[in-house]
Amino acid sequence: MSGVLPAEAIAALMRSGAISGAGTGPARLQPASLDLTLGPRAWRVRASFLPSTSRTVAARLDDGLAMQKFDLSAGAVFERGCVYLVELNERLKLPRGMKGAANPKSSTGRIDVFVRLVTDYGVAFDEIPDGYEGPLYAEISPRTFSILARAGSSLNQLRLKAGPCRLDDAALTRLHEASPLVAGAANISGGLGLSVALTGDQGLVGWRARRHSALIDVDRVGALDPGDYFEPIAAPSSGFIILDPDEFYILASKEALAVPPDYAAEMTPISPGLGEFRVHYAGFFDPGFGWSGSGVNGSRGVLEVRSHDAPFVLEDGQLVARLVYERMATRPERLYGADLRSNYQGQGLKLSKHFR
């Protein structure tokens, strides 16, 4: 079996013990990913770190990187600007030939919480090496809003892969010709190019985060007033906006995207040489995202944008990210948006599920 594993294969790994600590129910299974959950053990740490090839995470914490250990059983506040490490409930014992990747959930990125997976002996964030056996940790760093989370909260998700699965540009072009990924011509070079939309019929093209807002409880859905946390950005008459350094923006792609059922996709940032900004949270797109089976209806990609050290002009239609597509090992029995509670199917410009 070569490709990205569907939910059914992930469930089989849970039953066999290759994934432990995840429970037995299907509630956290998406078509091509598993929602990971925070365990009770958490630490505030001095700085972000990687263990290196010779060290475990526990050994690095004992080196003096841990400032405070606390229990997440009853919930705790993660303050913006601080870095935390939480041991996840899930543990892996992957067979040889299988590796994994992790990403923040869509709702996590849209509240500007930086979450990265860390493994023992890890040399890169969000990467799980072939045949990995051991615990999983989440590094959590809220950038704009402080959050309330608890054991069992889910901030990131896991995708498992076997063998080569990423489509090169030639294969991606053929896929677009057979099953359009966007309406009209596709910008394909190192993936499917995405541009930013700064014009809109409704006059609203984005949101800019307000600082010093109240806590966000990551487990409460539809509870918050958007105006308390974000200010709307009207369509600029100039055709551009200026990103202020260290501010957080929610924008949307011009393109309405589709991910056919036999494929999964992931958003990746463009080269920093193309601008002083970053679409800084890569995201998974499950099979069936924006796909209708008859032409492209599509769902727009939501972009979590932050400028770097200098103000930067972002123009309507400017290239901001790329979407890479990967083959599924088998088609999932259930697709994104079909008989699933899919928060962002058919989305336009949309804040996270926490907001009314």
C-alpha positions as CSV (number, residue, x, y, z in Angstrom):
1,M,0.0,0.0,0.0
2,S,1.7,3.2,-1.2
3,G,0.3,6.7,-0.6
4,V,-1.5,8.7,2.2
5,L,-3.4,6.4,4.5
6,P,-7.2,6.8,4.7
7,A,-9.2,6.8,7.9
8,E,-9.9,3.1,7.6
9,A,-6.2,2.2,7.6
10,I,-5.6,4.6,10.5
11,A,-8.4,2.9,12.4
12,A,-6.8,-0.5,11.7
13,L,-3.4,0.8,13.1
14,M,-5.3,2.0,16.2
15,R,-6.8,-1.5,16.7
16,S,-3.4,-3.2,16.2
17,G,-1.7,-1.0,18.8
18,A,0.6,0.8,16.2
19,I,-1.3,3.9,17.4
20,S,-2.1,3.7,21.1
21,G,-3.7,6.1,23.5
22,A,-6.2,7.4,20.8
23,G,-9.2,5.4,22.1
24,T,-11.3,3.3,19.9
25,G,-14.0,5.6,18.5
26,P,-14.1,7.2,15.1
27,A,-14.9,10.7,16.3
28,R,-11.4,12.2,15.7
29,L,-10.8,10.5,12.4
30,Q,-10.9,12.7,9.3
31,P,-10.8,11.1,5.8
32,A,-7.0,11.2,5.7
33,S,-5.9,12.2,9.2
34,L,-6.3,11.7,12.9
35,D,-6.9,14.5,15.4
36,L,-4.3,14.3,18.2
37,T,-5.1,15.1,21.8
38,L,-3.4,16.8,24.6
39,G,-2.4,14.6,27.6
40,P,-2.3,15.8,31.2
41,R,1.4,16.5,31.4
42,A,2.6,19.9,30.3
43,W,5.6,22.2,30.7
44,R,6.3,25.8,30.2
45,V,9.7,25.9,28.5
46,R,12.4,28.6,28.1
47,A,12.5,28.3,24.3
48,S,11.5,26.2,21.4
49,F,13.8,23.2,20.9
50,L,14.4,20.0,19.0
51,P,15.9,17.0,20.8
52,S,18.6,16.1,18.1
53,T,19.4,12.6,17.0
54,S,20.9,11.5,20.3
55,R,18.4,12.8,22.8
56,T,14.8,12.3,23.9
57,V,12.4,15.1,24.7
58,A,12.4,14.1,28.4
59,A,16.2,14.4,28.5
60,R,16.1,17.9,27.0
61,L,13.5,19.0,29.5
62,D,15.8,17.7,32.3
63,D,18.6,19.8,30.9
64,G,17.0,22.9,32.4
65,L,14.7,23.9,29.5
66,A,11.6,23.3,31.6
67,M,10.5,26.3,33.7
68,Q,7.3,24.9,35.2
69,K,5.5,21.6,35.0
70,F,1.7,21.6,35.3
71,D,-1.4,19.3,35.1
72,L,-3.8,19.9,32.2
73,S,-6.5,17.6,33.7
74,A,-8.7,20.5,34.8
75,G,-7.5,22.9,32.1
76,A,-4.9,25.7,32.1
77,V,-4.2,29.0,30.4
78,F,-1.5,29.1,27.7
79,E,-0.4,32.7,27.6
80,R,0.4,34.5,24.3
81,G,4.1,35.0,23.7
82,C,5.1,32.0,25.8
83,V,6.2,28.5,24.7
84,Y,4.8,25.3,26.1
85,L,5.3,21.6,25.6
86,V,2.6,19.0,26.1
87,E,2.9,15.3,26.0
88,L,0.1,13.9,23.7
89,N,-2.2,11.0,24.6
90,E,-1.2,9.2,21.4
91,R,1.9,7.1,21.1
92,L,3.3,5.4,17.9
93,K,4.8,2.1,17.0
94,L,4.9,2.4,13.2
95,P,5.9,-0.5,10.9
96,R,8.9,-0.1,8.7
97,G,8.1,1.8,5.5
98,M,5.6,4.1,7.2
99,K,6.2,7.7,8.2
100,G,4.1,10.6,9.3
101,A,3.5,14.3,9.2
102,A,1.6,16.7,11.5
103,N,0.0,20.1,11.1
104,P,-2.1,22.4,13.2
105,K,-5.8,22.0,12.7
106,S,-7.5,24.7,10.7
107,S,-9.3,26.1,13.7
108,T,-5.9,26.3,15.6
109,G,-4.1,28.3,12.9
110,R,-7.0,30.7,12.5
111,I,-6.6,31.8,16.1
112,D,-2.9,32.3,15.6
113,V,-1.7,29.5,17.8
114,F,1.6,28.0,16.6
115,V,1.6,24.3,17.2
116,R,4.3,21.9,16.1
117,L,4.8,18.2,16.7
118,V,8.0,17.0,18.4
119,T,9.3,13.4,18.6
120,D,12.1,11.8,20.5
121,Y,15.4,12.1,18.6
122,G,13.7,14.5,16.2
123,V,15.7,16.8,13.9
124,A,12.6,18.5,12.3
125,F,9.3,19.7,13.6
126,D,6.1,18.0,12.3
127,E,8.0,15.1,10.8
128,I,7.7,11.5,12.0
129,P,10.5,9.3,10.7
130,D,10.0,5.9,9.1
131,G,9.2,3.2,11.6
132,Y,9.1,5.7,14.6
133,E,8.3,4.2,18.0
134,G,7.8,6.5,21.0
135,P,5.8,9.3,22.5
136,L,4.5,12.4,20.7
137,Y,4.6,16.0,22.0
138,A,3.1,19.3,20.9
139,E,5.0,22.5,21.1
140,I,2.3,25.3,21.6
141,S,3.0,29.0,21.3
142,P,-0.1,31.3,21.2
143,R,1.0,34.4,19.2
144,T,-2.0,36.8,19.5
145,F,-4.6,35.4,21.8
146,S,-4.1,33.5,25.1
147,I,-6.0,30.2,25.1
148,L,-7.6,27.8,27.6
149,A,-7.0,24.2,26.8
150,R,-7.3,20.9,28.8
151,A,-6.4,17.2,28.5
152,G,-8.3,15.9,25.6
153,S,-8.3,19.2,23.6
154,S,-7.2,18.7,20.0
155,L,-4.9,21.3,18.4
156,N,-3.1,19.4,15.7
157,Q,-3.5,16.3,13.5
158,L,-1.5,13.4,12.1
159,R,-1.2,12.1,8.6
160,L,0.5,8.8,7.8
161,K,2.2,7.8,4.5
162,A,3.8,4.8,3.0
163,G,6.1,5.1,0.0
164,P,6.3,8.0,-2.5
165,C,3.0,9.8,-2.9
166,R,3.6,13.5,-3.8
167,L,2.6,14.5,-7.4
168,D,5.2,16.3,-9.4
169,D,4.2,19.2,-11.7
170,A,3.6,16.9,-14.7
171,A,1.3,14.6,-12.8
172,L,-0.5,17.6,-11.2
173,T,-1.1,19.1,-14.6
174,R,-2.6,15.8,-15.8
175,L,-4.8,15.6,-12.7
176,H,-6.1,19.2,-13.3
177,E,-6.9,18.4,-16.9
178,A,-8.8,15.3,-15.9
179,S,-10.5,16.7,-12.7
180,P,-10.1,20.5,-12.5
181,L,-8.5,21.6,-9.2
182,V,-9.5,25.3,-9.8
183,A,-11.7,27.0,-12.3
184,G,-9.8,28.1,-15.4
185,A,-6.1,28.0,-15.8
186,A,-4.0,26.6,-13.0
187,N,-0.6,28.1,-11.9
188,I,1.4,24.9,-11.5
189,S,5.1,25.2,-10.5
190,G,6.2,23.3,-7.4
191,G,2.5,22.7,-6.7
192,L,-0.7,24.6,-7.3
193,G,-0.2,28.3,-6.9
194,L,-2.6,30.3,-4.7
195,S,-3.1,34.0,-4.9
196,V,-4.7,36.4,-2.4
197,A,-8.2,37.9,-2.9
198,L,-8.4,41.6,-1.9
199,T,-11.5,42.4,-3.8
200,G,-15.0,41.1,-2.9
201,D,-18.7,41.6,-3.7
202,Q,-19.5,41.9,0.0
203,G,-16.8,44.6,0.6
204,L,-15.0,42.4,3.2
205,V,-11.7,40.9,2.2
206,G,-10.1,39.9,5.5
207,W,-9.8,40.2,9.3
208,R,-7.0,41.7,11.4
209,A,-6.6,40.4,14.9
210,R,-7.1,42.7,17.9
211,R,-4.5,42.4,20.6
212,H,-5.3,42.2,24.4
213,S,-8.6,40.3,23.8
214,A,-10.1,37.8,26.2
215,L,-9.2,34.2,26.4
216,I,-10.3,31.7,23.8
217,D,-11.5,28.3,25.0
218,V,-10.4,26.0,22.3
219,D,-13.2,23.5,23.0
220,R,-16.1,25.9,22.8
221,V,-17.7,26.1,19.3
222,G,-19.6,29.2,18.1
223,A,-19.3,31.0,21.4
224,L,-17.4,34.2,20.6
225,D,-18.3,37.5,18.9
226,P,-15.9,38.1,16.0
227,G,-15.8,41.8,16.7
228,D,-14.2,41.3,20.1
229,Y,-11.2,39.6,18.6
230,F,-10.9,40.8,15.0
231,E,-11.5,44.0,13.0
232,P,-12.8,43.6,9.5
233,I,-10.7,44.7,6.5
234,A,-12.7,46.4,3.7
235,A,-11.8,45.9,0.1
236,P,-9.1,48.5,-0.6
237,S,-9.8,51.0,-3.4
238,S,-6.1,50.9,-4.2
239,G,-6.1,47.2,-4.8
240,F,-3.6,46.5,-2.0
241,I,-3.2,46.5,1.8
242,I,-0.1,47.1,3.9
243,L,0.8,44.3,6.3
244,D,2.1,45.7,9.6
245,P,5.0,43.8,11.2
246,D,4.0,41.2,13.8
247,E,0.3,41.5,13.1
248,F,-2.0,38.6,12.3
249,Y,-4.4,38.6,9.3
250,I,-7.0,36.2,8.0
251,L,-7.4,36.5,4.2
252,A,-8.6,34.1,1.5
253,S,-7.4,32.8,-1.8
254,K,-8.7,34.0,-5.1
255,E,-9.0,30.4,-6.2
256,A,-11.8,28.1,-5.2
257,L,-10.0,24.8,-4.7
258,A,-11.0,21.1,-5.1
259,V,-9.3,18.0,-3.8
260,P,-10.5,14.9,-5.7
261,P,-11.4,11.8,-3.7
262,D,-8.2,9.9,-4.5
263,Y,-5.9,12.7,-3.4
264,A,-5.0,14.8,-0.3
265,A,-3.3,18.1,-0.3
266,E,-1.2,20.4,1.9
267,M,-0.6,24.1,1.8
268,T,3.0,25.2,1.9
269,P,4.5,28.7,2.1
270,I,6.2,30.2,-0.9
271,S,9.9,31.2,-0.9
272,P,10.6,34.1,1.4
273,G,12.4,35.7,-1.5
274,L,9.0,36.6,-2.9
275,G,8.0,38.9,-0.1
276,E,8.4,39.9,3.5
277,F,5.5,37.9,4.8
278,R,4.6,34.4,5.5
279,V,1.4,32.3,5.1
280,H,2.8,30.6,8.2
281,Y,0.5,27.7,9.1
282,A,0.7,24.8,6.6
283,G,-2.6,23.0,6.5
284,F,-4.0,19.6,5.5
285,F,-6.8,19.4,2.9
286,D,-8.7,16.1,3.1
287,P,-10.0,14.1,0.1
288,G,-13.2,15.7,-1.1
289,F,-12.4,19.3,0.1
290,G,-14.3,21.6,-2.2
291,W,-15.1,18.7,-4.6
292,S,-18.6,18.2,-5.9
293,G,-18.0,15.4,-8.5
294,S,-19.3,17.6,-11.4
295,G,-17.0,20.5,-12.3
296,V,-15.3,22.8,-9.8
297,N,-17.5,24.4,-7.1
298,G,-14.6,24.6,-4.8
299,S,-13.8,26.1,-1.4
300,R,-11.5,29.0,-1.0
301,G,-8.3,28.5,1.0
302,V,-8.1,30.6,4.1
303,L,-4.7,32.2,4.6
304,E,-3.2,33.0,8.0
305,V,-0.8,35.7,7.2
306,R,1.9,37.5,9.2
307,S,4.4,40.1,8.0
308,H,8.1,39.9,9.0
309,D,10.3,42.7,10.2
310,A,9.1,45.4,7.8
311,P,5.7,46.6,6.5
312,F,4.9,44.9,3.3
313,V,2.5,45.7,0.4
314,L,0.2,42.8,-0.5
315,E,-1.7,43.2,-3.8
316,D,-4.8,41.6,-5.1
317,G,-3.9,38.5,-7.0
318,Q,-0.4,38.2,-5.6
319,L,1.0,34.7,-5.2
320,V,1.1,33.8,-1.5
321,A,1.2,30.0,-1.2
322,R,1.2,26.6,-3.0
323,L,-0.8,23.5,-2.6
324,V,1.0,20.2,-3.0
325,Y,-1.1,17.1,-3.8
326,E,-0.5,13.5,-2.7
327,R,-2.0,10.2,-3.8
328,M,-4.1,8.3,-1.4
329,A,-3.3,4.7,-0.7
330,T,-7.0,4.0,-1.2
331,R,-10.0,6.2,-1.5
332,P,-11.6,6.9,1.9
333,E,-15.0,5.5,2.5
334,R,-16.2,9.0,3.7
335,L,-15.1,12.2,2.1
336,Y,-14.7,15.7,3.5
337,G,-18.0,17.4,3.6
338,A,-20.0,14.2,2.9
339,D,-21.7,12.8,6.0
340,L,-19.0,14.4,8.2
341,R,-19.1,17.4,10.4
342,S,-16.9,19.5,8.1
343,N,-16.6,23.0,9.4
344,Y,-15.1,24.6,6.4
345,Q,-16.6,22.9,3.3
346,G,-17.9,25.4,0.8
347,Q,-16.1,28.2,2.8
348,G,-15.3,31.6,1.7
349,L,-13.6,34.0,4.0
350,K,-14.3,32.4,7.4
351,L,-12.9,32.7,10.9
352,S,-12.4,29.6,13.1
353,K,-15.2,27.5,14.4
354,H,-14.9,29.3,17.8
355,F,-16.8,32.3,16.4
356,R,-20.4,33.0,15.8
